[in-house]
């Protein structure tokens, strides 16, 4: 017996829906995170119960991110948005246009002081605060899974506290407490662990220093016997390499963890922070 035209149509429709992935996404809260560190927290707390959309693609400098219309729409329709006002203008604009309420937004700038340096996540204590806020919002949006979110958040908080203790211990005794970076991304880390950051560029990594500023930094490197000038994964190393070449210092990577790249796609916030700790300990001769 030949199948009817109606049955064939139903089978075709089912195939199309399956091909579009209609049943592959989580039925839990949909969360938009502005860039990697905050997406990482949501993924760790939410697990398989949450669908996470990172607005900043791997390898893209988050300062310069521009949102596609679909991404702007996701900011409007998501159950929760996690971002930091003042860091990514395009994200700020999308949140403003979405007219969201405080109950469905986590703005990290309201949790910790930015102190003119938006790179708050490089202090593990900030990430503890973000974890608590994300857990609270997810539990409100999805009370059936609140216990799961609470357990996952507690586990992540313990890891972050342990990381903080590793930094405090590892950087307690160093020959020098000054380090030179490509741009001013490590102010919160430096303040937390009593270090002195000397940036070649300012908060915006695209702002190049003047010749007099370069000469001053080179003089400081020689005067204080600084052995290392730090470069970054998503920023051109050219100027840092120039300072290193003129002073006899070497270059090494210090990651502001603004996003993952092809080289770091298998890393996590925790492993990248530990790489940073190792790099700082070696550069500053910490015992």
N, C-alpha and C positions, 0 to 999 in steps of 0.2 A: 504494500500500500504506500502510495506516494504521500510525503508530508504536505500539509496544507500551506498555502502562502502565508497565513497568519503565524503558523508555527515557525516557518523559516525566518520570518521577520523578527520574531521574538528571540530566536537563537542568534541572529546577527546582531541585534541590539545588545544582548548579553555579552557577546564577544567584544563589541566596541567598548562597553563599560569596563570590561576586564582589562582591555588593552590600555585604557586611560588610567589604570591604577586606582580605580574608585574605591577598592577595599583595602589598599595597602597602607593607608595613613592611620596614625593613632586617632582614637575617638576622644582622647583627652584634650586638655587645653592647648591652644595654638599660641606659641610665644614667639615674638620677634625680638631679637637681640641686636644691638647696634654693631657690635664687632666681637672678635674672638673671646677675650677674657670673660665677658658677660655671658656669651653663648655657652662657654665651658661650664660656668656655674649652673645655668639652667639645665644643661644636659646631665650634669652630675646629680642634681637634686630631682629632676623630673624623670630621668630614665626613659623607659619605653612608654610611659604613660603620657608623655608630652611630645608634641611636634615643635621643633625649634627651627626658626628661619634666621640665619645670620645675614644681616644686610651688607656686610663687607666681605667680598669674595677673597679667597686665599691669594696672597701675593699683592693685594691692593693696599696702598698706604691709606689708613682709615681717615687721616686728616682730610684727604682729597676726595672722599667717596661721593659719588653722585648716584642718586636713586632712580631706578627705572620706574615707569608708571605702575607696573605690577607691584613693586616693592612699596611704593607710596600707598597703594591700596591695601597691602598686607598690614601696614601700620594702623590703618583705619579699622580693619576687621579682626585683628588678632585679639585673643582673650587677655593677653598681657604683653606689654612692651618694656624691655629692660634697656636702658640707655643712660648716658651721662650728659646732661645739658652743658653746652659750652665747648664740647669737644668736636662734634661733627655738625656743622651748620645745616647740612641737608637733612639730617635726622631730626634736628630741632624743628625745622620748618614742617616736616611731615607730621610730627607729633602735635604741633600747634594747629595744623589744618584738620587733624583728626578730632580735635576737641575732646580728648580723653579725660577721664576723671582720675583722681589720685588713687582710687581703689584698683585700677587696672593698669597702673604704671609703676615701675621702679626707676626713679631717677637717682643715680648714684651720687650726684652732686648735692642731694639733700641728706645723704647719709654721712658723708665725710667732707671736711673742708678741702677745696681744691688748691688753695694757696697760690693761685696764678699758674699752677702746674696741673694739667688735667690727667696726668698719668698716675692716677690714684691706685690702680690695681697692682702696682709694683710694691706696695706695702701689703703683705699678706693679711694684716688686720682689716684692711679695707675689704678684701675678698670675704672675710668672715662676716662682715656687716652685710655685704651683698647677698651672701648665702642665706642669712636669716631673713632678709627682706623677700627674696625669691620664694623661700619656703612658705612664708606667711601668705603671700599673694596666691601661690598655687593651691594652698590648702583652702583658701576662700573660694577660688574658682572651681575646685574639684574636691569637695569635702569627703567624698567616698574614698579617696586615696591619700587623705591627709596624713595618716600614720606612716605610709610609705615615704612620703615627702619628708616627714620629720626625721625618720631614720636615715635617709640618704643625706639630708642636710647635716645631721650630727656627725656622720662619717666624714663628710668633706670638711667640716669645721675642725675636726681633730687633725686631719692631714694639714690644714692650713696653719693651725697653731704649732704643729711640729715643725713645719717649714720656717715659721717665724723664729722658733727657738734655735734652729740650725743656723740661720743667718746671724742671730745675736751672738751665739757662741763662736761661730766661724770668723766673724769680723771684730771680735772683741779686742784682740791684740794684733796690731799691724804696724809695720815699719812706717808707713805713711797712710794718712786717712784721706788723701786727695786723689781723685781719679778724673781723667779727661775723657769726655764723650763727644760723639758726633753732634748731638743736639740735646737740649735740656729736657730729657725725658725721665731722669732718675732722681728728681728732687724729693719725692716722697720716700723712696728707698734710702736716699742719703740721710734724710732727716731721722728716719726710724732707727738707723744703725750708726748714727754719729759719724757720717762720712761727709766729705766736701766735694761736691760735683763741680767740675769746671767744663762747661759746654762750649764747643766750637761754634755752634749755631744756637739760636734761641729755641723757644717752644716749637716754632714752625721749622721743620728740618730743611725747607727750601730756602730759608734766609741765609745767605752767605755772609761770613764775617768780613769786616774791612781789613785791609793790609795791616793797620796798626793793631787791631784786635788779634790777628794771627801772630804778629810779632810778640805781643804781650803773652799769649798762651805758650808760644815756643820758649820764651824766656822763663816762664814758670816751670815748664817741663824740665828744663836744664837745671834751674835753681834748686828744685825739690827732688831731683834725681828720679823723676817719674819714668818708669820703664815701659809703659804701655799706653797707647792711644786707642780708645775703643771705637770700633765701627758698629754698624747696625745692619740687620738683614734686609730691610726694605728701603734703605737710604744709601745713596752713592757714597762710597768710601773715599772719594778722590781727595777731599780737603783733609780728612783725618790722615790719609797716607802722606800727604804733603808735610804736615806737622811732624809725623813720625820720621820721615826721611830727613828733615832738616835738623832734628834733635837727636837722632840716633836711637829713638825709641822703636819698639815693635808695635804692630797692630794686633788686636784680638777682637772677637765678637762679644758685644754685650747687647742682649736682645731686649728691647722694650716690650716685647710680647703683645704687639698691637694686632698681630695676625700670624697665621701659619704660611709657610711657603713650600715649594717643592722639596727643599732641603729639610724642613722641619715638620712635614705633614704627619710623621709618626710620633711626634712629641706631644706633650701636654703642657698646660700652664705649670704644673708642679715640676716636671722634668726640666723645662726651660729655665725656671727660676733657680733650680739647683745648678744648672750649667753656669748661670750668671754668678752664683755664689763661688763656684770653683774659679771662674775667671777673675773675680775681684780678689780672692784670696791670693792667687798667684801674682797678679799685678801689684798688689799692695804689700806683698811679703808678710802675710798674716800667719802667725804661729798657732 
